């Protein structure tokens, strides 16, 4: 069954079930981040973004945007938050562009590359605040964290991508070809 | 070797090169701790705007050690090291978006107290700040 809201006769909404699933994925990204925040730079957010993008395509951006706003509401809208506005959507963009790929190893490498580049991407606001020296020193200071991030993203994606996709496909997807 | 295996190998090699580059950048450009006796100055700017200056003689290599040697700081351990809560007897209230801002000669530091190496003559400020 598909439910739609209408505005002037024009269908403007996602099917309700898909919308719920996307909201759930955004909430899962956030909950997993909070639950694992005691382990430095080890998280499931990247994995959830990859799974959501693989299952829902470009609509995964709804979940990513929800996650980013939940982060801001919880931890405050600091400078770091503005970097989240492009750092996480960038991963969803990369997955959507490479979506034809079916190799788990490639997705693990994509997650690892995202973790490795995380500090460099987050240093961009510092470039506008204090110039290249500030951005560079921010990036260099965080390299050990980026390497941990890279390795953990690789391992987590390699191990959990298939089982997580299977579970989410079973419980969250409409199982209706017309809705994908 | 199949086309797919070749492509995977190339992508994996690029990642390994990127990791190696990051490690090299860290080894070459990160600030290194200095051994031996050193004297640093720390200004603590309190909520009421008053400033207390501490001159610390220490053999510690990182700022955290020097500040703890003088019992100047307390906090909670976080994923990025010690999160400062109490400095010079004054405690911030996170629910009011209060926090301690760490700077060196007025410039924001990219590292916390744990990862900031100190050298003789360094000057730091720890300022009571409101708002994220």
Boltz contact constraints between the chains, C-beta under 6 A:
constraints:
  - contact:
      token1: [A, 40]
      token2: [B, 79]
      max_distance: 6.0
  - contact:
      token1: [A, 76]
      token2: [B, 132]
      max_distance: 6.0
  - contact:
      token1: [A, 78]
      token2: [B, 132]
      max_distance: 6.0
  - contact:
      token1: [A, 105]
      token2: [B, 8]
      max_distance: 6.0
  - contact:
      token1: [A, 109]
      token2: [B, 11]
      max_distance: 6.0
  - contact:
      token1: [A, 109]
      token2: [B, 15]
      max_distance: 6.0
  - contact:
      token1: [A, 112]
      token2: [B, 15]
      max_distance: 6.0
  - contact:
      token1: [A, 113]
      token2: [B, 15]
      max_distance: 6.0
  - contact:
      token1: [A, 116]
      token2: [B, 18]
      max_distance: 6.0
  - contact:
      token1: [A, 137]
      token2: [B, 110]
      max_distance: 6.0
  - contact:
      token1: [A, 138]
      token2: [B, 110]
      max_distance: 6.0
  - contact:
      token1: [A, 140]
      token2: [B, 29]
      max_distance: 6.0
  - contact:
      token1: [A, 140]
      token2: [B, 30]
      max_distance: 6.0
  - contact:
      token1: [A, 141]
      token2: [B, 110]
      max_distance: 6.0
  - contact:
      token1: [A, 141]
      token2: [B, 111]
      max_distance: 6.0
  - contact:
      token1: [A, 143]
      token2: [B, 22]
      max_distance: 6.0
  - contact:
      token1: [A, 143]
      token2: [B, 26]
      max_distance: 6.0
